[in-house]
Amino acid sequence: MTMNGSGNGNRARWVPPALPGAGPDAALHAAWLGFVRFCQELRHGEIERLKIQDGLPVLAEVTKKKIKFGQ
């Protein structure tokens, strides 16, 4: 995993690894970027089932957040 940060107190940003066989200008498909953003916003939780069609995420059927009390 690669983390990019300027060292000036900004939160480091995760940078996905390059796809095998992809050139240096290859970018993630918008569907994958949307899924990664969703995961970042979720922060903690579970995705029980993820539907993928033609190599792209299509639908997260069940998503739960876990909330712990008193620990």
mmCIF file of the N, C-alpha and C atoms, coordinates in Angstrom:
data_MODEL
# 
_entry.id   MODEL 
# 
loop_
_atom_site.group_PDB 
_atom_site.id 
_atom_site.type_symbol 
_atom_site.label_atom_id 
_atom_site.label_alt_id 
_atom_site.label_comp_id 
_atom_site.label_asym_id 
_atom_site.label_entity_id 
_atom_site.label_seq_id 
_atom_site.pdbx_PDB_ins_code 
_atom_site.Cartn_x 
_atom_site.Cartn_y 
_atom_site.Cartn_z 
_atom_site.occupancy 
_atom_site.B_iso_or_equiv 
_atom_site.pdbx_formal_charge 
_atom_site.auth_seq_id 
_atom_site.auth_comp_id 
_atom_site.auth_asym_id 
_atom_site.auth_atom_id 
_atom_site.pdbx_PDB_model_num 
ATOM 1   N N  . MET A 1 1  ? 0.856   -1.173 0.000   1.00 0.00 ? 1  MET A N  1 
ATOM 2   C CA . MET A 1 1  ? 0.000   0.000  0.000   1.00 0.00 ? 1  MET A CA 1 
ATOM 3   C C  . MET A 1 1  ? 0.896   1.227  0.000   1.00 0.00 ? 1  MET A C  1 
ATOM 4   N N  . THR A 1 2  ? 0.549   2.190  -0.780  1.00 0.00 ? 2  THR A N  1 
ATOM 5   C CA . THR A 1 2  ? 1.307   3.424  -0.873  1.00 0.00 ? 2  THR A CA 1 
ATOM 6   C C  . THR A 1 2  ? 0.509   4.543  -0.245  1.00 0.00 ? 2  THR A C  1 
ATOM 7   N N  . MET A 1 3  ? 1.165   5.325  0.593   1.00 0.00 ? 3  MET A N  1 
ATOM 8   C CA . MET A 1 3  ? 0.506   6.462  1.214   1.00 0.00 ? 3  MET A CA 1 
ATOM 9   C C  . MET A 1 3  ? 1.185   7.729  0.707   1.00 0.00 ? 3  MET A C  1 
ATOM 10  N N  . ASN A 1 4  ? 0.382   8.669  0.266   1.00 0.00 ? 4  ASN A N  1 
ATOM 11  C CA . ASN A 1 4  ? 0.907   9.952  -0.155  1.00 0.00 ? 4  ASN A CA 1 
ATOM 12  C C  . ASN A 1 4  ? 0.537   10.990 0.888   1.00 0.00 ? 4  ASN A C  1 
ATOM 13  N N  . GLY A 1 5  ? 1.502   11.722 1.351   1.00 0.00 ? 5  GLY A N  1 
ATOM 14  C CA . GLY A 1 5  ? 1.264   12.783 2.318   1.00 0.00 ? 5  GLY A CA 1 
ATOM 15  C C  . GLY A 1 5  ? 2.396   13.779 2.218   1.00 0.00 ? 5  GLY A C  1 
ATOM 16  N N  . SER A 1 6  ? 2.102   15.014 2.484   1.00 0.00 ? 6  SER A N  1 
ATOM 17  C CA . SER A 1 6  ? 3.127   16.036 2.335   1.00 0.00 ? 6  SER A CA 1 
ATOM 18  C C  . SER A 1 6  ? 3.937   16.209 3.599   1.00 0.00 ? 6  SER A C  1 
ATOM 19  N N  . GLY A 1 7  ? 3.521   15.552 4.690   1.00 0.00 ? 7  GLY A N  1 
ATOM 20  C CA . GLY A 1 7  ? 4.267   15.672 5.925   1.00 0.00 ? 7  GLY A CA 1 
ATOM 21  C C  . GLY A 1 7  ? 3.963   16.948 6.692   1.00 0.00 ? 7  GLY A C  1 
ATOM 22  N N  . ASN A 1 8  ? 3.005   17.741 6.244   1.00 0.00 ? 8  ASN A N  1 
ATOM 23  C CA . ASN A 1 8  ? 2.682   18.994 6.928   1.00 0.00 ? 8  ASN A CA 1 
ATOM 24  C C  . ASN A 1 8  ? 1.442   18.843 7.798   1.00 0.00 ? 8  ASN A C  1 
ATOM 25  N N  . GLY A 1 9  ? 1.164   17.629 8.266   1.00 0.00 ? 9  GLY A N  1 
ATOM 26  C CA . GLY A 1 9  ? 0.021   17.409 9.117   1.00 0.00 ? 9  GLY A CA 1 
ATOM 27  C C  . GLY A 1 9  ? -1.231  16.993 8.363   1.00 0.00 ? 9  GLY A C  1 
ATOM 28  N N  . ASN A 1 10 ? -1.188  17.007 7.043   1.00 0.00 ? 10 ASN A N  1 
ATOM 29  C CA . ASN A 1 10 ? -2.346  16.556 6.267   1.00 0.00 ? 10 ASN A CA 1 
ATOM 30  C C  . ASN A 1 10 ? -2.467  15.051 6.395   1.00 0.00 ? 10 ASN A C  1 
ATOM 31  N N  . ARG A 1 11 ? -3.699  14.582 6.395   1.00 0.00 ? 11 ARG A N  1 
ATOM 32  C CA . ARG A 1 11 ? -3.938  13.146 6.470   1.00 0.00 ? 11 ARG A CA 1 
ATOM 33  C C  . ARG A 1 11 ? -3.425  12.473 5.206   1.00 0.00 ? 11 ARG A C  1 
ATOM 34  N N  . ALA A 1 12 ? -2.713  11.363 5.384   1.00 0.00 ? 12 ALA A N  1 
ATOM 35  C CA . ALA A 1 12 ? -2.178  10.632 4.232   1.00 0.00 ? 12 ALA A CA 1 
ATOM 36  C C  . ALA A 1 12 ? -3.330  10.078 3.405   1.00 0.00 ? 12 ALA A C  1 
ATOM 37  N N  . ARG A 1 13 ? -3.134  10.006 2.113   1.00 0.00 ? 13 ARG A N  1 
ATOM 38  C CA . ARG A 1 13 ? -4.159  9.516  1.196   1.00 0.00 ? 13 ARG A CA 1 
ATOM 39  C C  . ARG A 1 13 ? -3.677  8.214  0.590   1.00 0.00 ? 13 ARG A C  1 
ATOM 40  N N  . TRP A 1 14 ? -4.548  7.203  0.602   1.00 0.00 ? 14 TRP A N  1 
ATOM 41  C CA . TRP A 1 14 ? -4.208  5.908  0.043   1.00 0.00 ? 14 TRP A CA 1 
ATOM 42  C C  . TRP A 1 14 ? -4.205  5.992  -1.466  1.00 0.00 ? 14 TRP A C  1 
ATOM 43  N N  . VAL A 1 15 ? -3.178  5.415  -2.075  1.00 0.00 ? 15 VAL A N  1 
ATOM 44  C CA . VAL A 1 15 ? -3.072  5.367  -3.529  1.00 0.00 ? 15 VAL A CA 1 
ATOM 45  C C  . VAL A 1 15 ? -3.089  3.899  -3.931  1.00 0.00 ? 15 VAL A C  1 
ATOM 46  N N  . PRO A 1 16 ? -4.056  3.482  -4.759  1.00 0.00 ? 16 PRO A N  1 
ATOM 47  C CA . PRO A 1 16 ? -4.142  2.068  -5.122  1.00 0.00 ? 16 PRO A CA 1 
ATOM 48  C C  . PRO A 1 16 ? -2.933  1.635  -5.933  1.00 0.00 ? 16 PRO A C  1 
ATOM 49  N N  . PRO A 1 17 ? -2.552  0.356  -5.805  1.00 0.00 ? 17 PRO A N  1 
ATOM 50  C CA . PRO A 1 17 ? -1.431  -0.140 -6.595  1.00 0.00 ? 17 PRO A CA 1 
ATOM 51  C C  . PRO A 1 17 ? -1.789  -0.184 -8.076  1.00 0.00 ? 17 PRO A C  1 
ATOM 52  N N  . ALA A 1 18 ? -0.767  -0.168 -8.903  1.00 0.00 ? 18 ALA A N  1 
ATOM 53  C CA . ALA A 1 18 ? -0.983  -0.226 -10.355 1.00 0.00 ? 18 ALA A CA 1 
ATOM 54  C C  . ALA A 1 18 ? -1.577  -1.579 -10.738 1.00 0.00 ? 18 ALA A C  1 
ATOM 55  N N  . LEU A 1 19 ? -2.415  -1.584 -11.738 1.00 0.00 ? 19 LEU A N  1 
ATOM 56  C CA . LEU A 1 19 ? -2.991  -2.825 -12.233 1.00 0.00 ? 19 LEU A CA 1 
ATOM 57  C C  . LEU A 1 19 ? -1.935  -3.604 -13.002 1.00 0.00 ? 19 LEU A C  1 
ATOM 58  N N  . PRO A 1 20 ? -1.908  -4.940 -12.861 1.00 0.00 ? 20 PRO A N  1 
ATOM 59  C CA . PRO A 1 20 ? -0.931  -5.738 -13.594 1.00 0.00 ? 20 PRO A CA 1 
ATOM 60  C C  . PRO A 1 20 ? -1.078  -5.517 -15.101 1.00 0.00 ? 20 PRO A C  1 
ATOM 61  N N  . GLY A 1 21 ? 0.015   -5.258 -15.756 1.00 0.00 ? 21 GLY A N  1 
ATOM 62  C CA . GLY A 1 21 ? 0.013   -5.079 -17.201 1.00 0.00 ? 21 GLY A CA 1 
ATOM 63  C C  . GLY A 1 21 ? -0.472  -3.712 -17.651 1.00 0.00 ? 21 GLY A C  1 
ATOM 64  N N  . ALA A 1 22 ? -0.838  -2.860 -16.706 1.00 0.00 ? 22 ALA A N  1 
ATOM 65  C CA . ALA A 1 22 ? -1.331  -1.528 -17.073 1.00 0.00 ? 22 ALA A CA 1 
ATOM 66  C C  . ALA A 1 22 ? -0.151  -0.564 -17.167 1.00 0.00 ? 22 ALA A C  1 
ATOM 67  N N  . GLY A 1 23 ? -0.248  0.342  -18.092 1.00 0.00 ? 23 GLY A N  1 
ATOM 68  C CA . GLY A 1 23 ? 0.797   1.345  -18.254 1.00 0.00 ? 23 GLY A CA 1 
ATOM 69  C C  . GLY A 1 23 ? 0.744   2.378  -17.144 1.00 0.00 ? 23 GLY A C  1 
ATOM 70  N N  . PRO A 1 24 ? 1.717   3.258  -17.094 1.00 0.00 ? 24 PRO A N  1 
ATOM 71  C CA . PRO A 1 24 ? 1.788   4.250  -16.020 1.00 0.00 ? 24 PRO A CA 1 
ATOM 72  C C  . PRO A 1 24 ? 0.629   5.246  -16.041 1.00 0.00 ? 24 PRO A C  1 
ATOM 73  N N  . ASP A 1 25 ? -0.047  5.391  -17.184 1.00 0.00 ? 25 ASP A N  1 
ATOM 74  C CA . ASP A 1 25 ? -1.154  6.338  -17.268 1.00 0.00 ? 25 ASP A CA 1 
ATOM 75  C C  . ASP A 1 25 ? -2.507  5.679  -17.013 1.00 0.00 ? 25 ASP A C  1 
ATOM 76  N N  . ALA A 1 26 ? -2.504  4.393  -16.666 1.00 0.00 ? 26 ALA A N  1 
ATOM 77  C CA . ALA A 1 26 ? -3.763  3.683  -16.434 1.00 0.00 ? 26 ALA A CA 1 
ATOM 78  C C  . ALA A 1 26 ? -4.451  4.244  -15.196 1.00 0.00 ? 26 ALA A C  1 
ATOM 79  N N  . ALA A 1 27 ? -5.757  4.368  -15.273 1.00 0.00 ? 27 ALA A N  1 
ATOM 80  C CA . ALA A 1 27 ? -6.534  4.878  -14.150 1.00 0.00 ? 27 ALA A CA 1 
ATOM 81  C C  . ALA A 1 27 ? -7.621  3.869  -13.800 1.00 0.00 ? 27 ALA A C  1 
ATOM 82  N N  . LEU A 1 28 ? -8.081  3.931  -12.565 1.00 0.00 ? 28 LEU A N  1 
ATOM 83  C CA . LEU A 1 28 ? -9.175  3.056  -12.158 1.00 0.00 ? 28 LEU A CA 1 
ATOM 84  C C  . LEU A 1 28 ? -10.464 3.523  -12.808 1.00 0.00 ? 28 LEU A C  1 
ATOM 85  N N  . HIS A 1 29 ? -11.307 2.571  -13.152 1.00 0.00 ? 29 HIS A N  1 
ATOM 86  C CA . HIS A 1 29 ? -12.620 2.871  -13.717 1.00 0.00 ? 29 HIS A CA 1 
ATOM 87  C C  . HIS A 1 29 ? -13.440 3.649  -12.678 1.00 0.00 ? 29 HIS A C  1 
ATOM 88  N N  . ALA A 1 30 ? -14.339 4.482  -13.139 1.00 0.00 ? 30 ALA A N  1 
ATOM 89  C CA . ALA A 1 30 ? -15.164 5.313  -12.259 1.00 0.00 ? 30 ALA A CA 1 
ATOM 90  C C  . ALA A 1 30 ? -15.947 4.467  -11.250 1.00 0.00 ? 30 ALA A C  1 
ATOM 91  N N  . ALA A 1 31 ? -16.362 3.259  -11.648 1.00 0.00 ? 31 ALA A N  1 
ATOM 92  C CA . ALA A 1 31 ? -17.094 2.386  -10.724 1.00 0.00 ? 31 ALA A CA 1 
ATOM 93  C C  . ALA A 1 31 ? -16.210 1.980  -9.548  1.00 0.00 ? 31 ALA A C  1 
ATOM 94  N N  . TRP A 1 32 ? -14.935 1.668  -9.816  1.00 0.00 ? 32 TRP A N  1 
ATOM 95  C CA . TRP A 1 32 ? -14.015 1.311  -8.737  1.00 0.00 ? 32 TRP A CA 1 
ATOM 96  C C  . TRP A 1 32 ? -13.717 2.514  -7.864  1.00 0.00 ? 32 TRP A C  1 
ATOM 97  N N  . LEU A 1 33 ? -13.560 3.673  -8.475  1.00 0.00 ? 33 LEU A N  1 
ATOM 98  C CA . LEU A 1 33 ? -13.314 4.878  -7.685  1.00 0.00 ? 33 LEU A CA 1 
ATOM 99  C C  . LEU A 1 33 ? -14.501 5.160  -6.767  1.00 0.00 ? 33 LEU A C  1 
ATOM 100 N N  . GLY A 1 34 ? -15.711 4.976  -7.283  1.00 0.00 ? 34 GLY A N  1 
ATOM 101 C CA . GLY A 1 34 ? -16.894 5.166  -6.454  1.00 0.00 ? 34 GLY A CA 1 
ATOM 102 C C  . GLY A 1 34 ? -16.937 4.185  -5.296  1.00 0.00 ? 34 GLY A C  1 
ATOM 103 N N  . PHE A 1 35 ? -16.554 2.936  -5.547  1.00 0.00 ? 35 PHE A N  1 
ATOM 104 C CA . PHE A 1 35 ? -16.535 1.928  -4.486  1.00 0.00 ? 35 PHE A CA 1 
ATOM 105 C C  . PHE A 1 35 ? -15.485 2.270  -3.427  1.00 0.00 ? 35 PHE A C  1 
ATOM 106 N N  . VAL A 1 36 ? -14.310 2.700  -3.853  1.00 0.00 ? 36 VAL A N  1 
ATOM 107 C CA . VAL A 1 36 ? -13.250 3.076  -2.910  1.00 0.00 ? 36 VAL A CA 1 
ATOM 108 C C  . VAL A 1 36 ? -13.697 4.277  -2.070  1.00 0.00 ? 36 VAL A C  1 
ATOM 109 N N  . ARG A 1 37 ? -14.332 5.255  -2.709  1.00 0.00 ? 37 ARG A N  1 
ATOM 110 C CA . ARG A 1 37 ? -14.831 6.411  -1.952  1.00 0.00 ? 37 ARG A CA 1 
ATOM 111 C C  . ARG A 1 37 ? -15.887 5.975  -0.934  1.00 0.00 ? 37 ARG A C  1 
ATOM 112 N N  . PHE A 1 38 ? -16.762 5.063  -1.337  1.00 0.00 ? 38 PHE A N  1 
ATOM 113 C CA . PHE A 1 38 ? -17.774 4.542  -0.426  1.00 0.00 ? 38 PHE A CA 1 
ATOM 114 C C  . PHE A 1 38 ? -17.105 3.898  0.795   1.00 0.00 ? 38 PHE A C  1 
ATOM 115 N N  . CYS A 1 39 ? -16.081 3.102  0.560   1.00 0.00 ? 39 CYS A N  1 
ATOM 116 C CA . CYS A 1 39 ? -15.370 2.442  1.655   1.00 0.00 ? 39 CYS A CA 1 
ATOM 117 C C  . CYS A 1 39 ? -14.693 3.460  2.575   1.00 0.00 ? 39 CYS A C  1 
ATOM 118 N N  . GLN A 1 40 ? -14.135 4.515  1.992   1.00 0.00 ? 40 GLN A N  1 
ATOM 119 C CA . GLN A 1 40 ? -13.509 5.557  2.805   1.00 0.00 ? 40 GLN A CA 1 
ATOM 120 C C  . GLN A 1 40 ? -14.544 6.242  3.696   1.00 0.00 ? 40 GLN A C  1 
ATOM 121 N N  . GLU A 1 41 ? -15.716 6.506  3.157   1.00 0.00 ? 41 GLU A N  1 
ATOM 122 C CA . GLU A 1 41 ? -16.758 7.173  3.926   1.00 0.00 ? 41 GLU A CA 1 
ATOM 123 C C  . GLU A 1 41 ? -17.355 6.245  4.984   1.00 0.00 ? 41 GLU A C  1 
ATOM 124 N N  . LEU A 1 42 ? -17.423 4.955  4.696   1.00 0.00 ? 42 LEU A N  1 
ATOM 125 C CA . LEU A 1 42 ? -17.946 3.978  5.645   1.00 0.00 ? 42 LEU A CA 1 
ATOM 126 C C  . LEU A 1 42 ? -17.051 3.902  6.871   1.00 0.00 ? 42 LEU A C  1 
ATOM 127 N N  . ARG A 1 43 ? -15.760 3.951  6.684   1.00 0.00 ? 43 ARG A N  1 
ATOM 128 C CA . ARG A 1 43 ? -14.726 3.913  7.714   1.00 0.00 ? 43 ARG A CA 1 
ATOM 129 C C  . ARG A 1 43 ? -14.707 2.600  8.491   1.00 0.00 ? 43 ARG A C  1 
ATOM 130 N N  . HIS A 1 44 ? -15.799 2.193  9.108   1.00 0.00 ? 44 HIS A N  1 
ATOM 131 C CA . HIS A 1 44 ? -15.887 0.923  9.831   1.00 0.00 ? 44 HIS A CA 1 
ATOM 132 C C  . HIS A 1 44 ? -17.206 0.282  9.445   1.00 0.00 ? 44 HIS A C  1 
ATOM 133 N N  . GLY A 1 45 ? -17.185 -0.996 9.182   1.00 0.00 ? 45 GLY A N  1 
ATOM 134 C CA . GLY A 1 45 ? -18.410 -1.696 8.846   1.00 0.00 ? 45 GLY A CA 1 
ATOM 135 C C  . GLY A 1 45 ? -18.123 -2.939 8.042   1.00 0.00 ? 45 GLY A C  1 
ATOM 136 N N  . GLU A 1 46 ? -19.167 -3.479 7.465   1.00 0.00 ? 46 GLU A N  1 
ATOM 137 C CA . GLU A 1 46 ? -19.038 -4.706 6.681   1.00 0.00 ? 46 GLU A CA 1 
ATOM 138 C C  . GLU A 1 46 ? -19.848 -4.587 5.406   1.00 0.00 ? 46 GLU A C  1 
ATOM 139 N N  . ILE A 1 47 ? -19.324 -5.143 4.370   1.00 0.00 ? 47 ILE A N  1 
ATOM 140 C CA . ILE A 1 47 ? -20.076 -5.311 3.133   1.00 0.00 ? 47 ILE A CA 1 
ATOM 141 C C  . ILE A 1 47 ? -20.226 -6.811 2.968   1.00 0.00 ? 47 ILE A C  1 
ATOM 142 N N  . GLU A 1 48 ? -21.442 -7.292 3.141   1.00 0.00 ? 48 GLU A N  1 
ATOM 143 C CA . GLU A 1 48 ? -21.672 -8.733 3.097   1.00 0.00 ? 48 GLU A CA 1 
ATOM 144 C C  . GLU A 1 48 ? -21.544 -9.284 1.699   1.00 0.00 ? 48 GLU A C  1 
ATOM 145 N N  . ARG A 1 49 ? -22.089 -8.580 0.720   1.00 0.00 ? 49 ARG A N  1 
ATOM 146 C CA . ARG A 1 49 ? -22.098 -9.097 -0.641  1.00 0.00 ? 49 ARG A CA 1 
ATOM 147 C C  . ARG A 1 49 ? -21.838 -7.959 -1.614  1.00 0.00 ? 49 ARG A C  1 
ATOM 148 N N  . LEU A 1 50 ? -20.878 -8.169 -2.473  1.00 0.00 ? 50 LEU A N  1 
ATOM 149 C CA . LEU A 1 50 ? -20.552 -7.184 -3.499  1.00 0.00 ? 50 LEU A CA 1 
ATOM 150 C C  . LEU A 1 50 ? -20.754 -7.848 -4.851  1.00 0.00 ? 50 LEU A C  1 
ATOM 151 N N  . LYS A 1 51 ? -21.594 -7.266 -5.677  1.00 0.00 ? 51 LYS A N  1 
ATOM 152 C CA . LYS A 1 51 ? -21.821 -7.817 -7.017  1.00 0.00 ? 51 LYS A CA 1 
ATOM 153 C C  . LYS A 1 51 ? -20.860 -7.139 -7.990  1.00 0.00 ? 51 LYS A C  1 
ATOM 154 N N  . ILE A 1 52 ? -20.188 -7.964 -8.769  1.00 0.00 ? 52 ILE A N  1 
ATOM 155 C CA . ILE A 1 52 ? -19.248 -7.485 -9.771  1.00 0.00 ? 52 ILE A CA 1 
ATOM 156 C C  . ILE A 1 52 ? -19.655 -8.060 -11.113 1.00 0.00 ? 52 ILE A C  1 
ATOM 157 N N  . GLN A 1 53 ? -19.748 -7.203 -12.114 1.00 0.00 ? 53 GLN A N  1 
ATOM 158 C CA . GLN A 1 53 ? -20.065 -7.645 -13.468 1.00 0.00 ? 53 GLN A CA 1 
ATOM 159 C C  . GLN A 1 53 ? -19.024 -7.059 -14.414 1.00 0.00 ? 53 GLN A C  1 
ATOM 160 N N  . ASP A 1 54 ? -18.523 -7.889 -15.295 1.00 0.00 ? 54 ASP A N  1 
ATOM 161 C CA . ASP A 1 54 ? -17.494 -7.480 -16.256 1.00 0.00 ? 54 ASP A CA 1 
ATOM 162 C C  . ASP A 1 54 ? -16.304 -6.816 -15.571 1.00 0.00 ? 54 ASP A C  1 
ATOM 163 N N  . GLY A 1 55 ? -15.963 -7.312 -14.380 1.00 0.00 ? 55 GLY A N  1 
ATOM 164 C CA . GLY A 1 55 ? -14.798 -6.807 -13.666 1.00 0.00 ? 55 GLY A CA 1 
ATOM 165 C C  . GLY A 1 55 ? -15.013 -5.486 -12.950 1.00 0.00 ? 55 GLY A C  1 
ATOM 166 N N  . LEU A 1 56 ? -16.276 -5.034 -12.850 1.00 0.00 ? 56 LEU A N  1 
ATOM 167 C CA . LEU A 1 56 ? -16.560 -3.755 -12.202 1.00 0.00 ? 56 LEU A CA 1 
ATOM 168 C C  . LEU A 1 56 ? -17.571 -3.944 -11.082 1.00 0.00 ? 56 LEU A C  1 
ATOM 169 N N  . PRO A 1 57 ? -17.395 -3.222 -9.961  1.00 0.00 ? 57 PRO A N  1 
ATOM 170 C CA . PRO A 1 57 ? -18.382 -3.314 -8.890  1.00 0.00 ? 57 PRO A CA 1 
ATOM 171 C C  . PRO A 1 57 ? -19.696 -2.698 -9.352  1.00 0.00 ? 57 PRO A C  1 
ATOM 172 N N  . VAL A 1 58 ? -20.792 -3.392 -9.071  1.00 0.00 ? 58 VAL A N  1 
ATOM 173 C CA . VAL A 1 58 ? -22.101 -2.941 -9.526  1.00 0.00 ? 58 VAL A CA 1 
ATOM 174 C C  . VAL A 1 58 ? -22.994 -2.586 -8.337  1.00 0.00 ? 58 VAL A C  1 
ATOM 175 N N  . LEU A 1 59 ? -22.950 -3.413 -7.279  1.00 0.00 ? 59 LEU A N  1 
ATOM 176 C CA . LEU A 1 59 ? -23.902 -3.224 -6.198  1.00 0.00 ? 59 LEU A CA 1 
ATOM 177 C C  . LEU A 1 59 ? -23.372 -3.826 -4.905  1.00 0.00 ? 59 LEU A C  1 
ATOM 178 N N  . ALA A 1 60 ? -23.460 -3.075 -3.819  1.00 0.00 ? 60 ALA A N  1 
ATOM 179 C CA . ALA A 1 60 ? -23.221 -3.616 -2.483  1.00 0.00 ? 60 ALA A CA 1 
ATOM 180 C C  . ALA A 1 60 ? -24.596 -3.891 -1.905  1.00 0.00 ? 60 ALA A C  1 
ATOM 181 N N  . GLU A 1 61 ? -24.967 -5.182 -1.786  1.00 0.00 ? 61 GLU A N  1 
ATOM 182 C CA . GLU A 1 61 ? -26.331 -5.528 -1.403  1.00 0.00 ? 61 GLU A CA 1 
ATOM 183 C C  . GLU A 1 61 ? -26.644 -5.238 0.054   1.00 0.00 ? 61 GLU A C  1 
ATOM 184 N N  . VAL A 1 62 ? -25.756 -5.619 0.956   1.00 0.00 ? 62 VAL A N  1 
ATOM 185 C CA . VAL A 1 62 ? -26.024 -5.421 2.380   1.00 0.00 ? 62 VAL A CA 1 
ATOM 186 C C  . VAL A 1 62 ? -24.801 -4.775 3.009   1.00 0.00 ? 62 VAL A C  1 
ATOM 187 N N  . THR A 1 63 ? -25.019 -3.652 3.618   1.00 0.00 ? 63 THR A N  1 
ATOM 188 C CA . THR A 1 63 ? -23.947 -2.950 4.302   1.00 0.00 ? 63 THR A CA 1 
ATOM 189 C C  . THR A 1 63 ? -24.391 -2.688 5.727   1.00 0.00 ? 63 THR A C  1 
ATOM 190 N N  . LYS A 1 64 ? -23.535 -3.021 6.690   1.00 0.00 ? 64 LYS A N  1 
ATOM 191 C CA . LYS A 1 64 ? -23.851 -2.808 8.098   1.00 0.00 ? 64 LYS A CA 1 
ATOM 192 C C  . LYS A 1 64 ? -22.743 -1.988 8.734   1.00 0.00 ? 64 LYS A C  1 
ATOM 193 N N  . LYS A 1 65 ? -23.129 -1.173 9.680   1.00 0.00 ? 65 LYS A N  1 
ATOM 194 C CA . LYS A 1 65 ? -22.145 -0.487 10.518  1.00 0.00 ? 65 LYS A CA 1 
ATOM 195 C C  . LYS A 1 65 ? -22.157 -1.148 11.882  1.00 0.00 ? 65 LYS A C  1 
ATOM 196 N N  . LYS A 1 66 ? -20.980 -1.308 12.456  1.00 0.00 ? 66 LYS A N  1 
ATOM 197 C CA . LYS A 1 66 ? -20.887 -1.852 13.795  1.00 0.00 ? 66 LYS A CA 1 
ATOM 198 C C  . LYS A 1 66 ? -20.692 -0.689 14.756  1.00 0.00 ? 66 LYS A C  1 
ATOM 199 N N  . ILE A 1 67 ? -21.438 -0.716 15.830  1.00 0.00 ? 67 ILE A N  1 
ATOM 200 C CA . ILE A 1 67 ? -21.309 0.311  16.862  1.00 0.00 ? 67 ILE A CA 1 
ATOM 201 C C  . ILE A 1 67 ? -21.051 -0.407 18.177  1.00 0.00 ? 67 ILE A C  1 
ATOM 202 N N  . LYS A 1 68 ? -19.910 -0.110 18.798  1.00 0.00 ? 68 LYS A N  1 
ATOM 203 C CA . LYS A 1 68 ? -19.570 -0.717 20.088  1.00 0.00 ? 68 LYS A CA 1 
ATOM 204 C C  . LYS A 1 68 ? -19.866 0.311  21.179  1.00 0.00 ? 68 LYS A C  1 
ATOM 205 N N  . PHE A 1 69 ? -20.486 -0.151 22.250  1.00 0.00 ? 69 PHE A N  1 
ATOM 206 C CA . PHE A 1 69 ? -20.824 0.724  23.355  1.00 0.00 ? 69 PHE A CA 1 
ATOM 207 C C  . PHE A 1 69 ? -19.993 0.362  24.568  1.00 0.00 ? 69 PHE A C  1 
ATOM 208 N N  . GLY A 1 70 ? -19.433 1.352  25.240  1.00 0.00 ? 70 GLY A N  1 
ATOM 209 C CA . GLY A 1 70 ? -18.759 1.159  26.509  1.00 0.00 ? 70 GLY A CA 1 
ATOM 210 C C  . GLY A 1 70 ? -17.411 0.477  26.447  1.00 0.00 ? 70 GLY A C  1 
ATOM 211 N N  . GLN A 1 71 ? -16.739 0.526  25.323  1.00 0.00 ? 71 GLN A N  1 
ATOM 212 C CA . GLN A 1 71 ? -15.407 -0.096 25.277  1.00 0.00 ? 71 GLN A CA 1 
ATOM 213 C C  . GLN A 1 71 ? -14.397 0.860  24.765  1.00 0.00 ? 71 GLN A C  1 
# 
